[in-house]
Amino acid sequence: MSETRMPEGDARLGLLEHLLELRRRVIRAVLALVAVTVCLLPFMEPIFEFFSRPLLAILPGDGKMLAIGVISPVMVPLKLTLFVALILALPFIFYQIWSFVAPGLYRREKRLLLPAITFSFLLFLLGVAYCYFIVFGLIFSFIAGYAPESVQFAPDIDAYIGFILRMFLAFGLTFEVPAVVLFVHLTGLVSLDRLVSLRRYVIALAFVLAAIVTPPDVVSQFMLALPIIVLYELGLGLARLLMPRRVLAEPEPR
């Protein structure tokens, strides 16, 4: 009986080969994160000072934060440095993800995925920058202004860093709205007319989400809800510029 051969370029890796390739990609991503973290360790203090600046700017006099935990002065800057290292290593990590999934994608999927990853990463960075340079100043000024005269406003560094990291994550994900709108539009999951009709629900959801993930003050809630609405409109505008076609509808040669 003649041996049946698969067409060249259509061969599929076995499960073991896939797992080995996944392990190689994960190891490379972890090593990249470790390498970036090691390079940033000598700069832990400047990194901490940079991210503490929005709060220190509104503290009276030469006000400083408190370190209640015994190891907080070491672990908190280290946690913040790990966050910065993750952000810096994300392009390489995304490249490893891309390299793992790309062989199984069609040409049109490849053309869509790589720009989508890049666009999403830039939007996340924009959300973090918006939170740091605009939102934090307004929030901390609002909180300090409403603190009673008998209360000394000197937050614990662990609580502060935990707060800003949660805010970074919330705003970074919020700024992914245009990418989500474009994805559901280009893949044909939701039509443009339907996305436009969902506008009023997005506005309501924006304020509900802002009330959940931000501190209980009007300023921070408004500063999160407003970008969601604006970015949704931006996503609709970008979707109008593109052909309403299903990018992933039909298979084509790899």
C-alpha positions in Angstrom: 0.0 0.0 0.0 1.4 3.4 -0.9 2.2 5.8 1.8 -0.1 8.8 2.1 1.7 12.0 2.5 0.3 15.3 3.6 0.9 18.3 1.3 4.0 20.3 2.1 3.2 23.2 4.4 0.1 21.5 5.8 1.8 19.2 8.2 0.6 19.4 11.8 2.8 19.1 14.8 1.9 16.4 17.2 0.6 17.2 20.7 4.0 16.6 22.2 5.7 18.9 19.7 3.1 21.6 20.5 3.7 21.3 24.2 7.5 21.4 23.8 7.2 24.5 21.6 4.8 26.1 24.1 7.3 25.4 26.9 10.1 27.0 24.9 8.1 30.1 24.4 7.0 30.3 28.0 10.6 29.9 29.2 11.8 32.6 26.9 9.1 35.0 28.1 9.9 34.3 31.7 13.7 34.7 31.1 13.0 38.0 29.4 10.9 39.2 32.4 13.7 38.1 34.8 16.4 39.8 32.7 14.5 43.1 32.6 13.8 42.9 36.3 17.4 42.3 37.1 18.4 45.3 35.0 15.9 47.5 36.8 16.9 46.4 40.4 19.5 49.1 40.8 16.8 51.6 39.9 14.2 50.5 42.4 14.4 53.7 44.4 14.1 56.1 41.4 11.2 54.0 40.1 9.4 54.2 43.4 10.0 57.9 43.7 8.7 58.5 40.2 5.4 56.6 40.9 5.1 58.3 44.4 5.4 61.8 42.9 1.6 62.3 42.3 0.9 61.7 46.0 3.9 63.4 47.5 3.1 66.5 45.5 -0.1 67.2 47.5 1.3 66.2 51.0 1.8 69.2 53.2 5.4 70.3 53.8 8.0 67.6 53.3 5.3 65.0 53.9 6.2 61.3 53.5 4.4 58.1 53.3 4.4 55.5 56.0 5.7 51.9 56.0 3.7 49.9 58.5 4.9 46.5 57.5 8.4 45.3 58.6 9.5 44.4 55.1 7.4 47.0 53.2 10.3 49.3 52.5 11.9 46.5 50.4 9.0 44.5 49.1 6.9 47.4 47.9 9.5 49.0 45.6 10.3 45.5 44.4 6.7 44.8 43.5 6.5 48.1 41.6 9.8 47.3 39.8 8.3 44.0 38.7 5.3 45.8 37.3 7.5 48.1 35.3 9.6 45.2 34.1 6.5 43.4 32.9 5.4 46.4 30.9 8.8 46.7 29.3 8.9 43.0 28.6 5.4 42.8 27.1 6.5 43.4 23.5 8.9 40.4 23.7 6.2 38.3 25.5 3.7 39.2 22.8 6.2 38.2 20.2 6.5 34.8 21.8 2.8 34.4 21.8 2.7 35.5 18.1 5.4 33.0 17.2 3.6 30.2 18.8 0.2 30.8 17.2 1.2 32.2 13.9 2.0 28.8 12.2 -1.7 27.8 12.7 -3.2 31.0 11.3 -4.3 31.9 7.8 -2.7 34.8 6.0 -5.5 37.1 6.6 -5.5 36.2 10.3 -1.8 36.9 10.5 -2.3 40.3 9.0 -5.0 41.1 11.5 -3.4 39.6 14.7 -0.1 41.4 14.7 -1.5 44.9 14.2 -4.2 44.1 16.8 -1.6 43.2 19.4 0.5 46.3 18.7 -2.6 48.5 18.8 -3.8 47.0 22.1 -0.4 47.4 23.7 -0.2 51.0 22.7 -3.7 51.6 24.0 -2.8 50.0 27.3 0.2 52.3 27.7 -1.9 55.3 26.8 -4.4 54.3 29.6 -1.6 54.0 32.1 -0.1 57.4 31.1 -3.5 59.0 31.3 -4.0 57.6 34.8 -0.6 58.7 36.0 -0.4 62.2 34.5 -4.0 63.3 34.7 -6.2 61.2 37.0 -3.9 60.8 40.0 -3.3 64.5 40.5 -7.1 65.1 40.5 -7.9 62.2 42.8 -5.2 62.9 45.4 -5.9 66.6 45.5 -9.6 65.8 46.0 -9.0 63.3 48.8 -6.4 65.6 50.6 -8.8 68.5 50.3 -11.6 66.6 52.0 -9.5 65.2 54.8 -10.5 66.5 58.2 -8.2 69.0 59.9 -7.5 66.6 62.7 -6.3 63.8 60.3 -2.8 63.7 59.0 -2.9 62.4 55.5 0.1 60.0 55.2 -0.9 56.8 53.5 1.0 53.5 53.9 3.3 52.7 51.0 1.9 49.2 50.5 -1.7 50.4 50.3 -0.6 53.3 48.0 1.2 51.1 45.5 -1.6 48.5 45.6 -4.0 51.3 44.8 -2.1 52.8 41.9 -1.4 49.3 40.3 -5.2 48.6 40.4 -5.9 51.9 38.9 -3.3 51.3 36.2 -4.9 48.0 35.4 -8.4 49.5 35.3 -7.4 52.4 33.0 -5.2 50.3 30.9 -8.0 47.8 30.2 -10.5 50.7 29.8 -8.4 52.1 26.9 -8.8 48.8 25.1 -12.3 49.7 24.1 -11.5 50.8 20.5 -9.6 47.5 20.0 -12.6 45.5 21.2 -15.0 47.5 19.0 -12.8 47.0 15.9 -12.4 43.3 16.7 -16.1 42.5 16.9 -16.7 44.6 13.9 -14.0 43.2 11.6 -14.8 39.6 12.6 -18.4 40.1 11.9 -19.5 39.2 15.4 -21.5 42.5 15.7 -22.6 44.8 12.9 -21.7 48.5 12.9 -25.4 49.4 13.2 -25.7 47.2 16.2 -22.7 48.8 17.8 -24.1 52.2 17.3 -27.4 51.2 18.8 -25.6 49.9 21.9 -24.1 53.4 22.6 -26.6 54.3 25.4 -25.9 51.0 27.1 -22.2 51.6 26.9 -22.7 55.0 28.6 -24.7 53.5 31.4 -22.2 50.6 31.8 -19.3 53.1 31.8 -20.6 54.9 34.9 -21.5 51.6 36.6 -18.0 50.2 36.0 -16.4 53.4 37.1 -18.3 53.3 40.4 -17.1 49.7 41.0 -13.4 50.0 40.2 -12.5 53.5 41.3 -12.6 55.2 44.8 -16.0 56.4 45.9 -15.6 60.0 44.7 -17.2 61.7 41.7 -13.9 62.9 40.2 -12.2 59.5 39.8 -15.5 57.9 38.6 -16.0 60.6 36.0 -12.3 60.4 34.9 -12.8 56.7 34.1 -16.3 56.8 32.7 -15.6 59.7 30.2 -12.7 57.8 28.5 -14.8 54.7 28.0 -17.5 56.8 26.2 -15.0 58.7 24.1 -13.0 55.6 23.2 -16.1 53.8 22.2 -17.0 56.6 19.9 -13.4 56.4 18.6 -13.8 52.7 17.9 -17.0 53.4 16.0 -15.3 56.0 13.9 -12.4 53.7 13.1 -14.9 50.9 12.2 -16.7 53.2 9.8 -13.4 53.7 7.9 -13.0 49.9 7.4 -14.9 47.6 5.1 -17.6 45.7 7.1 -16.4 42.3 6.1 -15.7 39.1 8.0 -12.0 38.8 8.1 -12.0 35.3 9.5 -15.0 33.9 7.5 -13.4 31.7 4.9 -10.3 29.6 5.1 -7.5 30.2 2.7 -4.0 28.7 2.0 -1.4 29.3 4.6 
